[in-house]
Each structure stands twice: as C-alpha cells, then as structure tokens.
Amino acid sequence: MERIATTVRLNRSVLQFDDAAQARLEQYLAESASLLEGDPDPQEILADLEQAVADQCMRRLRPGQTVVTLAELVPALEEIGSVQAPGQGPASPSSATMREASPPSWSLRQVSQGAVISGVCLGLARYFRLDVTLLRVISVLLLLGTGGAMVLVYLGLMLLLPYAPLEAGGPPVRWLPAKCRAFMEYLRAKLGIDRPGRIPA
Amino acid sequence: MAAESKLAPIRKGLLEFLVLKIVGAKSVYVPDILRHLAGTEFATQEGTLYPLLSKLRREDLVQYEWKESDAGPPRKYYRLTDTGRAQLAALDDYWNLINRTIANFGH
C-alpha cells in the first residue's frame, strides 16, 4: 500500500502531509487568518504560526517517519492553540460596541472610517447615538421624497462638517470616502474655508 | 466559578507585562518564553504569544534577530528595545505602587 502525501512549505520548513492532515492544516491556517482580520501585520504572525506547526510536527515524527498524519498534527495544533488577539478586544467591533466605546461628547463630524459616501450619516449616527443603517435608510427616503434636494443638503454637510480623526485599528477608509475627503479638502482650501466647519466671511 | 471570570481579564492584561519582563531578562525565542510561563497562572500558547509579540514589535518595545539553530531552521530571538526597557521600568514601578496600595487597604 502506498500512502499519497503532499509536500507543504511552512514558512522555512518543508514537510510531507497526508490528505487528512493537510486538510486539517489548511483549516487551521484559514481560521487563524480570519481571526487575525484587522491585525495590522497578519502575514508575520501567520509565518510564525506556520513555523510553529512545522517545528511541533517534526518533533512528533517517529524516527524514520516522513509523512505527518493527524496523529502528529492534532496534538501539535492543540499545543499551539488558536489565535488570540492581544489586549484590545475583538478585532472588528460591531457598531453597537463601537458606539459604547465612543467618548460621550462626540462633536458633529464626518467619519471616514467605515463610511459609504463621505461619512456624514456615520457622523450623524454617532452624534445622535442612532443606528447608522436607520439613518442611511432615512437619507435615501428623503432623497427620493425631496426629488433630489437631499443631495444638496448632503453636499453642504460634506463641505462644512469637520472630519473625525482617524482611529488606529478602526475600520478602513473605503475608496469613495477617501476621494470625497481629498476633494472636499481641496475645495475648502480653494474656497478659503481654512477652518473646516466655518463659512467664509 | 464567578471569580474566575474576573480573574481572566487580569491575567490577560498582565501577560504583556510578564512577556516584557521575560524578554528583558535575556534574549529569548518563543519556546523559552512558553517554558518560563508554563506552570504559572500565565501559562499560554504560541497562538496567543505570536500576535502579542507582533504587537509589541510594532510598538517598538521588542525587536528580534535571526539566529541559526543546531536543529531545524533559524530562530527568532527577541529582546527589548530602549523604548521597551523604559516601558518595562515604568510598568514595574507602577506594579509596585499598586501592590502597596492594595496591601494598605483593609487594614
């Protein structure tokens, strides 16, 4: 009987895994990658974990054994344990926990991180402690109900509301909010709205 | 146990302090750190330690260098940076202060 094995490169080590062990390994690495979502440097940690798996498996191979099976991999993964993000709570807080964690005195600002267009709704939601989805739905209804006049209101707020400072570890700024922000900052400079939020004299 | 749910976050918060202490004592690689912590209340696993070390490195508290090993691939040896050393000293002082405060209450 011949057992078919796959050669797997784990960071700096190369090992042979049988099918079952390889499937379990892939599952563990995929889980780790998803647990590290939001970490600024997941590649480094994943490389370290791969090396740990390789070292642990090699230590467990019997003399003469060349293929890693579940008998070695399962206790190895148990010893390594699943990925735990350090200190600062879950990697991607839900909107509810984000609101709780916010300081009580939010001033009215645009929030670029996690925004869809420019962060006006997100800023209003934080200020009034409302669900951002609810505010977005209301905005769309107003847009339809006012025959588009809502666009002007939104543009006005975009131009005048200051931006909330970017939070480290917060959600990323998407493409459109980044473009809006860059354009508004350009426009403000052009119009002489040097201090955001103040109307030029 | 009710107390356990209150103790777990304390341990979690102090793990970083302990890792700084271990790395501060001498240049170590991850299995050394695990060995130091094993058998204490702070016993932990590589799955916890690597993300923590990555965070400490980003905060410029630790740095590592590659060293050849007799068996297997080169290993990462961690040591404190100057910033790390300063922060460890500050944490140590604060820890002593807290200890005194706690000891002085209830007497």
HADDOCK unambig.tbl for C-alpha pairs under 7 A between the chains (distance, minus, plus):
assign (segid A and resid 12 and name CA) (segid B and resid 73 and name CA) 6.33 0.50 0.50
assign (segid A and resid 13 and name CA) (segid B and resid 73 and name CA) 6.89 0.50 0.50
assign (segid A and resid 45 and name CA) (segid B and resid 50 and name CA) 5.80 0.50 0.50
assign (segid A and resid 45 and name CA) (segid B and resid 51 and name CA) 5.88 0.50 0.50
assign (segid A and resid 45 and name CA) (segid B and resid 54 and name CA) 6.72 0.50 0.50
assign (segid A and resid 48 and name CA) (segid B and resid 50 and name CA) 6.80 0.50 0.50
assign (segid A and resid 79 and name CA) (segid B and resid 45 and name CA) 6.63 0.50 0.50
assign (segid A and resid 80 and name CA) (segid B and resid 45 and name CA) 5.25 0.50 0.50
assign (segid A and resid 80 and name CA) (segid B and resid 46 and name CA) 4.83 0.50 0.50
assign (segid A and resid 80 and name CA) (segid B and resid 47 and name CA) 5.41 0.50 0.50
assign (segid A and resid 81 and name CA) (segid B and resid 45 and name CA) 5.74 0.50 0.50
assign (segid A and resid 81 and name CA) (segid B and resid 46 and name CA) 6.62 0.50 0.50
assign (segid A and resid 81 and name CA) (segid B and resid 47 and name CA) 5.06 0.50 0.50
assign (segid A and resid 82 and name CA) (segid B and resid 47 and name CA) 5.14 0.50 0.50
assign (segid A and resid 83 and name CA) (segid B and resid 47 and name CA) 4.28 0.50 0.50
assign (segid A and resid 83 and name CA) (segid B and resid 48 and name CA) 5.61 0.50 0.50
assign (segid A and resid 84 and name CA) (segid B and resid 47 and name CA) 6.15 0.50 0.50
assign (segid A and resid 84 and name CA) (segid B and resid 48 and name CA) 4.75 0.50 0.50
assign (segid A and resid 85 and name CA) (segid B and resid 48 and name CA) 6.86 0.50 0.50
assign (segid A and resid 85 and name CA) (segid B and resid 51 and name CA) 6.05 0.50 0.50
assign (segid A and resid 86 and name CA) (segid B and resid 51 and name CA) 6.34 0.50 0.50
assign (segid A and resid 86 and name CA) (segid B and resid 52 and name CA) 5.15 0.50 0.50
assign (segid A and resid 87 and name CA) (segid B and resid 13 and name CA) 6.37 0.50 0.50
